[in-house]
Every structure is written in C-alpha cells, then in structure tokens.
Amino acid sequence: MISKKAQYSLYALTYLAKKYNDGPVLISEIAQKEKLPKKFLETILLELKNMGIVSSKKGKGGGYYLIKKPENISFAEIIRLFDGAIALLPCVTYNYYESCTQCKDENSCGVRSVIKEIRDKTVSILKNITLKDVIDREEKLLYNKNLETD
C-alpha cells in the first residue's frame, strides 16, 4: 500500500497536470478541489519542489506548477520519491536491495522468484502510467458515465 503522502502527491500532481498550461495554482485551490489537508499538502508540495517535480511563483498570480510535462511524470517516479522501494521484499528491490535472511540461496528461492515477478510487472506498469494517462482515463470514465445516464 502506498503512503498517504504518495497518494496525496498523485492527486495534487494530477490536478496541476490538468492546469498545466494555465499557470501557477494556489495550494488552497488544490486542497479544496482534491479534498486534501492544506497543511499536509504544503509539506508535500515543498518536497516535490525540492525534488524538481514542481516549482512555485510568489506573489499575485503565484502558486505551484509542474516543471515537467504531465506525460513525463510517471507513477513509479512519484511513489519512489515518497515511499522508496516498490518491491514487497528487500531482496527483490532494484534501488534498495538487502539480502534476504530467509533464503539459503536467492537464485533458487521460489518465494523470491514469485515476489520478483510481481515487482517487475508492478514497476513496469507504474513506469508506463503518467499523469497524462490519469487525465485521459478520467475523461474517458466521465464520458462513459454520461453515456449511461443519457
């Protein structure tokens, strides 16, 4: 399960992606529209700024905005920034590897092999899902919902 910080960052970044060409967005607007706690969101956006995902502008017309295009920000990137390893076990993680205390031999451990396969597929999906994909899916879901109610 991803942390609240990673989850809230995905919602905030998706909102900023929707406003990508509209200029900076106030924290209060993001918090209200995405139903996120404002103080926690301030911390998250500051971390995202320090990580080079967003930037901010002070003063009138100020707020936060994406530095990268929405199609260039993947779920894997954001989840790793806040939660570290995506793998379920430390012996199968790519960036945060730790040897397993349970395995006699990692190369012949069936449990490790299954968890590694899950990690590989999960990482592949997360790397290929971007903020742009979320926006596209929301539009499609809204379109389908409207078709059902007509």
N, C-alpha and C positions, 0 to 999 in steps of 0.2 A: 504494500500500500504506500502511495506517495504521501509525503508530509503535507500539512495544511499550507505551509509556506510555498511549496512547489505547486500545489493545486491553485492557490490564490494567485500566484505569479502567472500561471497559464491563463486564468480568467482575465487578469489585468492586461497581459500582453495581447490577448485576443482582442480586447476592447481597443487597445492602442492600434492594433493592426487594422481594425475597421475604420479608424480615424487617421490612417497612415498619411494621407495627402491633405489632411485638414489642419495641420499644425499642432502645437502643444495642447495637451489635455490636462485639466486640473485634477489633482488627486481626489478632491471631493466628488467630482463628476464620475470618475471611475468607481469609487467606493459606492456611490449611490446606485449607479446603473448595474453594477455587478454584485451588489449586496455584500460588499466586503468591509470588514472593520477598518476604518480610516487610519488609525494609529499603526496597526499592523501593516497596512498597505504602504504607509510611508516608509517603514523599515524595509519592506520588500523592494520597493522602487529604488531606494537608495542602494541596496545591494546590487540590483540589476544595473544601475548606473555605474557602480564601481566595477562591475564585470563586463562593461562595454556593450550591453544589450540595448539600453535606453540612454537618453540624455535629457537634460532639462533646461528650461529657459526661465529666468526670473522676471518678475515684474508683470505689468499689464500684458495680456496675451501669452503669459507664461504657462508652464506646466511640463509634463513629460511627453516624450515622443520616442518612437523606435529609431534606432540608428541604422539597423539593417532592414531590408525589405522583408515583409511577412513570409514570403516563400523561402527565405534563407534562415529562418529560425525554427529549428526542429524541437520536438518534444524531448528528445534524448538530451539535447544541449541544456535545456532548462531544468529537467529533472536531475541531471548530474550536478548542475551548479548548486542546487539546494540540498539534494539527498545523497550525493556521492554515487556509490555503486548501484547499478541497476540489477545486478545478479542477486539471486536468493541465497547463495553461499559464497563465502570469500574465496574459495578455491577455484571458482569459475569466473570471477570478475576480471575484466581486462585491465582496468586502471588501478584497482585497489587489491590486487592479488595477495592472498595469505594462504600458506599451505594448510591443508585440512588435517586436523588432529585425529579424525576417524579413519581415514583411508590408510591402508597398508601400502597401496600403490595407486596413485591418482590415475595412471594410464589404464588400469583395469577395473576401476571403481564404477559399478553400474549406476549408483545414485548420482555421482558426479557427472557421468555421461548424460543422464536424463536432464539434470539441472542445467548443464551447459547448453544442451539443445534448446531448452526453454529460454535461457538467457540470450542465445544467438538470435532466435526468432523474435523475441521481445525487442532487443536492441535494433534489429533490422526494421521492424515496424516503427519504433519510436524515432529512428533516424529519418525515416521517409515521410513522417507526418509533420507538417509545418503549420504555422499559424494561418497561412492562406488556406490550407486544407480544412481547418476548422470553420473558417468563414464560409467556404464553399459548401461544406456539409450543412451548416445552419441554414443557408439559403435554400438548399435542396429540401431539407426537412420542413421548413416553413412552407415552401411551395407545395409539397405533398400534403401537408396538413390542410392548407387552403383548398386543395382539390377535393379532399374528403368532406369538407364542410359545405362545399358548394352543391 
